[in-house]
Amino acid sequence: MFESHFQSFDAVADPALGTARVAALRAELERRGLEGFLIPRADEHQNEYVPPCAERLAWLTGFGGSAGLAIVLKTKAALFIDGRYTLQARDEVDTALIEPLNIADHSPEGWIEANVRPAWRLGYDPWLHTPAQVKRYEAAAKAAGGALTPVRANPVDAIWEDRPQPPRGEASPHPTKFAGEAASKKIARVQAALGDCRGLVVSDPHAIAWLFNIRGSDVAHTPIVLCFAYVPAEGQPSLYIDGHKLAGATRDALAEHVRVAAPASLTSDLEALGRRGEKLRFDAATAPARLAQTLENAGGKADIGTDPISLMKARKNPVELRGARAAHLRDGASMARFLRWFETAVRKGLTEIDAARALETFRREGGALKDISFPTISGSGPNGAIVHYRVNERTNRKIGPGLFLLDSGGQYEDGTTDITRTLAVGKPTSEMRDRFTRVLKGHIAIATAVFPTGVAGAQIDAFARRSLWAAGLDYDHGTGHGVGAYLSVHEGPQGISKRGATALEPGMILSNEPGYYKAGKWGIRIENLVVVEKRDIKGAERATLGFETITLAPIDRALIDKRLLSKQEVAWLDAYHARVRGALSPKLDAATRKWLAAATKPL
């Protein structure tokens, strides 16, 4: 009945393959006169989702997470991951061969200093690291008496015999009815923001997609085209892109304001700019060190900083916000149909994969789905305690009594969605209800937060944790990430976390997703997307902001311990559920409307 068009559940991680592959890499390093090599989970743009040809870390180690770094030395190797992947890494990697280390407790730089020996050469691919990363690793290798050495060709590629070819997904125009602003106006805004730099090297494909109003299909789940661009302070920008990706209509649309060039000409153009002594801006978050090195080696100056497009893209215009609300209304109706179906189907032996396939099908039946926005996190019991769990045929579990965590989203031309619901299967324990309610209190605290302009996400992150902290509990991920407009489901620079340093501004879309995870038992997360909006407060002495919640789906009332909620929190939940019921009911069949009425009745 249910099919998956946008995700695979094949088990790709095989720790047993690591031994032979790491041995082959070490032999290749010895042949090149290197004592070690850095293998990041990265492509030339630092994308979260990378093409199969760039999955070097997964191929070598078995680790399939979206962020990580392996360092392989002559007799020792380590994998650095963040708190999202602590459990996953130990399941996917041969830990006798490669030691997984939480980057919060063990920095790669410290490990390099402790393990690299004098006169050793530690190799790296300058296309896969940012200038700041190279600077840190270089200093660590030097402190150990060794040297960080760039390679011309990646040694992993040399031993990866069946490595896939680079993608050639076709680009397409993103109409102004969805983008809300012409590319020519965006280009002028970027040029006006360059200050004393003579140009901007655009290395983030999401920024290129936004700037030129194009979308693509080079990577899974995010509609981007892998390419680079250069925006001079004056004159026509250049787009360095594989010509096979541009059909006639897209090429014609771009030709109005962009010079299309072959990717190989980017380095020669940077060399020419360098010889003229030009100062160019490079994005600190995504620029490959190779490009900055090319400019500076030719005599230019690389200004490593923030790509101004990043903040412009984060502040959604009115057209993009209308699209986001429309996408969430459509997505909410699909979620309601799924949740009603789930209540009955789970009693008949449902598995995690069954649920993921069913939800994707309900979204596709909505008629506008272009893709899912990330692989669905469908975790029952202990799998729900793995923050970024990816179900596959090997790990697939039957959804039994306890908790089921479902984190999913859709890509629509008018918006990107991301929602997590934790569902009770059978009767939840008092501990489950206590933890769920504490997470809900944190969710409500963010949803109802009011704060002056200039406040950054780090300043409100603790709002979501207060109730958990009061019980000696916490979670190891951020409370919220930025979300794009038919772009990445994980967008910067906005965020709500301990490291969220960017001031929140009207029009930004973020997630609100506190959680709690009992390792080996179950996990809880409640996630809605919110929009930063201006708030008019009588007598306010400063301009004030708050959040509009745009996700529309019921929160499982069976998991709530009402005794832990204040009157204001109960009122918020009841008002939210009334809004969900009112907005979704006209889009649902009679049976689902009846189910929704019960699921959203006042607490």
Secondary structure, DSSP 8 states (H G I E B T S, - for coil): ----SS--------GGGHHHHHHHHHHHHHHHT-SEEEEES--TT--SS--GGG-HHHHHH----SS-EEEEESS-EEEEE-GGGHHHHHHHS-TTTSEEEETTTS-HHHHHHHH--TT-EEEE-TTSS-HHHHHHHHHHHHHTT-EEEE-SS-HHHHH-TT---------EE--HHHH-S-HHHHHHHHHHT-TT-SEEEE--HHHHHHHHTEE--SSSSS-----EEEEESSS--EEE--GGG--HHHHHHHHTT-EEE-TTHHHHHHHHHHHTT-EEEEETTT--HHHHHHHHHTT-EEEEE--HHHHHHHS--HHHHHHHHHHHHHHHHHHHHHHHHHHHHGGG--BHHHHHHHHHHHHHHTS---EESS--EEEEGGGGGSTT----TTT--B--SEEEEEEE-EEETTEE--EEEEEEESS--HHHHHHHHHHHHHHHHHHT--EETT-BHHHHGGGGTHHHHHTT---SS-SEEE--SSS-SSEEEEEESTT--SB--TT-EEEE--EEEETTTEEEE-BEEEEEEEE--TT-SS-EEEEEE-------GGG--GGGS-HHHHHHHHHHHHHHHHHHGGGS-HHHHHHHHHHTS--
